[in-house]
Amino acid sequence: MKETNAPRFFVDPAHINDSLVRITGPDVVHITRVLRLGRGSTVVVLDGRGKSYEAEIQSPGRDEVVCRIKEELLTAPPCPVRVTLAQGIPKGDKMDIIIQKGTELGVSRVIPLICHRSVVKLDAGRMRRKCERWQRIAMEAAKQCRRPDVPEVGEALDLGRLLACLPEKCLALIPWEEERQVSLKDVLEKNNAGEEIYVFIGPEGGFTPGEIEQAQASGVRPVTLGPRILRTETAGMAVLAMVLCRWGDLGGKNNDKEEGGDIHPGV
């Protein structure tokens, strides 16, 4: 796999046509005024879906930078499982950190979850702007950690709406401090992964008993993470790390595939 230290920029796939790429938006200022790159400079452009290209700047303008693709670069294969983190919306800037670190770990999608105990209450317009900002944070984090794809930040949903659209064959887990029998470790050791895994994390104060019952009725499995109570910004990252180390690519290999097994459908 060819390595390059050239600056990396995500572009809309619609802006990649034949051998030309158009870079627009805030990246134009970053390229021309911060990095001071000009005609002939090399950059890496990514479509956010797993493809990346080495390109040469042809026309650095005020509103767009036009580049010529020199070659498509090999990228790491996609993670063998898609993990969706349904994160109860926390206070302050905690969601920024959750999305940034989740991107680094390998999460595929983050859904801001509106829960009964959610402290943050925003109207539709402000929530939409929040989600747009979180998507930009995911993109910047993907650049930093050299991911070829960008996790999706979905629209904010309440628990009922999300449960109604859970895929039929997926493994869905909800850490809960009242669960005493089934641990996340048990699930990781005794089950096979499906192609999609959902992780539900409550906000400050956690899920209500009614929300847990509602989730269980939809096939979501409560698990314990151990004797300590983890903060909302810690719990999701802990689960992501363990799940993606066991069934994904975190740690550098996939045990199921290396041992000759397949990724099986949901449990």
C-alpha positions in Angstrom: 0.0 0.0 0.0 1.5 3.3 -1.1 2.0 5.8 1.8 2.0 9.6 1.4 2.2 12.4 3.9 0.4 14.8 1.6 -2.5 16.8 3.1 -5.8 15.0 3.1 -9.1 16.5 2.1 -12.6 14.9 2.0 -14.7 15.9 -1.0 -18.3 15.3 -2.1 -18.2 12.2 -4.5 -20.1 14.4 -7.0 -17.1 16.6 -7.2 -14.9 13.8 -8.5 -15.4 13.5 -12.3 -13.1 11.4 -14.5 -9.6 12.7 -13.7 -10.6 16.0 -12.1 -11.5 16.9 -8.5 -13.1 20.1 -7.3 -12.3 21.0 -3.6 -14.7 23.6 -2.3 -15.8 25.2 1.1 -13.4 26.0 4.0 -10.7 23.6 2.7 -10.0 26.2 -0.1 -8.8 28.7 2.4 -6.8 26.1 4.3 -5.1 25.0 1.1 -4.4 28.4 -0.4 -3.8 30.6 2.6 -2.8 28.3 5.5 -0.8 25.6 3.7 0.0 28.0 0.8 -0.1 25.2 -1.7 -0.1 26.1 -5.3 -0.1 24.6 -8.8 1.8 21.4 -8.9 1.4 20.6 -5.2 0.3 17.1 -4.2 -2.8 16.4 -2.1 -4.8 13.3 -1.2 -8.5 13.6 -1.8 -11.0 11.1 -0.3 -14.7 10.6 -1.2 -15.7 9.7 2.4 -16.8 6.2 1.2 -13.5 4.4 1.3 -11.8 5.6 -1.9 -8.8 7.9 -1.9 -6.7 9.5 -4.7 -3.3 11.2 -5.0 -3.9 14.4 -6.9 -2.0 17.4 -8.2 -3.3 20.9 -7.9 -4.0 22.5 -11.3 -5.9 25.6 -10.5 -6.0 27.1 -6.9 -8.8 29.7 -7.0 -10.7 31.8 -4.5 -13.8 29.6 -4.5 -12.5 26.2 -5.5 -9.3 24.3 -6.0 -9.2 22.1 -9.1 -6.9 19.0 -9.0 -6.0 16.3 -11.5 -6.0 12.8 -10.2 -2.7 11.0 -10.6 -3.6 7.6 -9.2 -6.1 5.9 -6.9 -4.5 4.8 -3.7 -5.0 1.5 -2.0 -6.9 1.8 1.3 -7.4 -0.5 4.2 -10.4 -2.8 3.8 -13.6 -1.7 5.5 -14.3 -2.9 9.1 -16.0 -6.3 8.9 -18.9 -5.1 11.1 -20.8 -1.8 11.2 -21.2 -0.5 14.7 -23.9 2.2 15.3 -23.6 4.1 18.5 -26.9 5.4 19.8 -25.7 8.0 22.2 -28.0 9.7 24.7 -27.3 13.4 24.2 -25.1 14.7 27.0 -24.5 18.2 28.4 -21.9 20.6 27.2 -19.3 19.5 24.7 -19.2 15.9 25.7 -20.8 14.8 22.4 -17.9 16.5 20.5 -15.5 14.2 22.3 -17.7 11.1 21.9 -17.9 11.6 18.1 -14.2 12.4 17.8 -13.0 9.4 19.8 -15.6 7.1 18.3 -14.4 8.0 14.8 -10.8 7.2 15.8 -11.9 3.8 17.2 -13.9 2.9 14.1 -17.6 3.6 14.7 -19.7 3.5 11.5 -22.5 5.8 12.6 -23.6 7.9 15.6 -27.2 8.6 16.3 -27.9 11.3 18.8 -30.5 9.8 21.1 -33.2 11.8 22.9 -34.0 10.1 26.2 -36.3 10.7 29.1 -33.4 11.9 31.3 -31.8 14.0 28.6 -31.0 17.4 30.0 -30.4 19.0 26.7 -33.7 20.2 25.1 -33.3 21.8 21.6 -35.9 22.7 19.0 -35.6 21.1 15.6 -33.6 23.9 14.0 -31.0 24.0 16.7 -30.7 20.2 16.8 -30.2 20.1 13.1 -27.4 22.6 13.4 -25.8 20.6 16.2 -25.9 17.5 14.0 -24.2 19.3 11.1 -21.5 20.5 13.5 -21.0 16.9 14.8 -20.7 15.7 11.2 -17.9 18.2 10.6 -16.2 17.0 13.8 -16.4 13.4 12.5 -14.8 14.5 9.2 -11.9 16.3 10.9 -11.4 13.3 13.2 -11.3 11.0 10.2 -8.7 13.2 8.6 -6.6 13.1 11.7 -6.7 9.3 12.2 -6.3 8.6 8.4 -9.6 6.9 8.0 -10.7 6.7 4.3 -14.4 7.0 5.3 -16.3 9.3 7.5 -18.8 8.0 10.1 -22.4 9.2 9.5 -24.0 11.4 12.2 -27.7 10.7 11.8 -30.6 12.8 12.8 -31.5 12.9 16.5 -34.2 10.3 17.3 -36.1 9.4 20.4 -35.8 5.8 21.6 -39.1 4.6 20.2 -38.4 5.8 16.7 -34.9 4.2 16.7 -36.2 0.9 18.0 -38.9 0.8 15.3 -36.2 0.9 12.6 -33.7 -1.6 14.1 -32.6 -4.1 11.4 -34.1 -7.6 11.9 -30.7 -9.3 12.2 -28.5 -7.2 14.3 -26.9 -7.5 17.7 -28.2 -4.7 19.9 -26.7 -4.1 23.3 -27.6 -1.6 26.1 -25.2 -1.3 29.1 -27.3 -1.0 32.3 -26.2 -0.6 35.9 -29.0 -2.8 37.1 -28.0 -5.8 35.0 -26.3 -8.4 37.2 -26.1 -11.6 35.2 -25.1 -10.9 31.6 -21.8 -9.1 31.0 -20.5 -7.6 27.8 -17.6 -10.0 28.1 -20.1 -12.9 28.1 -21.7 -11.7 24.9 -18.3 -11.2 23.2 -17.1 -14.7 24.2 -20.3 -16.7 23.5 -21.8 -15.1 20.4 -20.9 -14.4 16.8 -21.2 -10.9 15.4 -23.7 -9.9 12.8 -22.9 -7.4 10.1 -24.5 -4.7 12.2 -24.2 -4.0 15.9 -26.1 -1.3 17.8 -24.8 0.0 21.1 -27.3 2.1 23.2 -25.7 4.5 25.8 -27.9 6.6 28.1 -27.3 10.3 28.9 -26.3 11.6 32.4 -28.6 9.7 34.8 -28.9 6.7 32.5 -31.9 5.1 31.0 -35.2 4.8 33.0 -36.5 1.3 33.8 -39.3 2.0 31.3 -36.8 2.7 28.6 -34.9 -0.5 29.4 -38.2 -2.5 29.2 -39.0 -0.8 25.9 -35.6 -1.7 24.5 -35.8 -5.3 25.7 -39.2 -5.7 24.0 -37.5 -4.8 20.7 -34.7 -7.4 21.2 -32.0 -5.2 22.7 -29.9 -7.0 25.3 -29.0 -5.4 28.6 -25.4 -6.0 29.7 -23.2 -5.0 32.6 -19.8 -3.4 32.1 -18.6 -4.4 35.6 -18.8 -3.0 39.2 -18.0 0.6 38.4 -20.5 3.2 37.1 -19.0 4.8 33.9 -19.8 8.3 32.7 -21.8 8.6 29.5 -18.8 9.8 27.6 -16.7 6.8 28.9 -19.2 4.0 28.5 -19.7 4.2 24.8 -16.0 4.3 24.1 -15.4 1.3 26.4 -18.0 -0.7 24.6 -16.8 0.3 21.1 -13.2 -0.6 22.0 -14.2 -4.1 23.2 -16.6 -4.8 20.4 -14.3 -3.6 17.6 -11.3 -5.4 19.1 -13.3 -8.7 19.2 -15.2 -8.5 15.9 -13.8 -5.6 14.0 -10.3 -4.4 13.0 -9.2 -2.6 16.1 -6.0 -4.2 17.3 -4.8 -5.0 13.8 -6.6 -8.3 12.9 -9.9 -10.0 12.9 -9.8 -13.2 14.9 -12.9 -14.8 13.3 -11.5 -14.3 9.8 -8.0 -15.3 10.6 -9.2 -18.6 12.2 -11.0 -19.4 9.0 -14.5 -18.5 10.2 -17.0 -16.2 8.7 -18.9 -13.3 10.1 -22.2 -14.9 10.9 -25.6 -13.3 10.8 -27.2 -12.0 14.0 -27.5 -14.0 17.1 
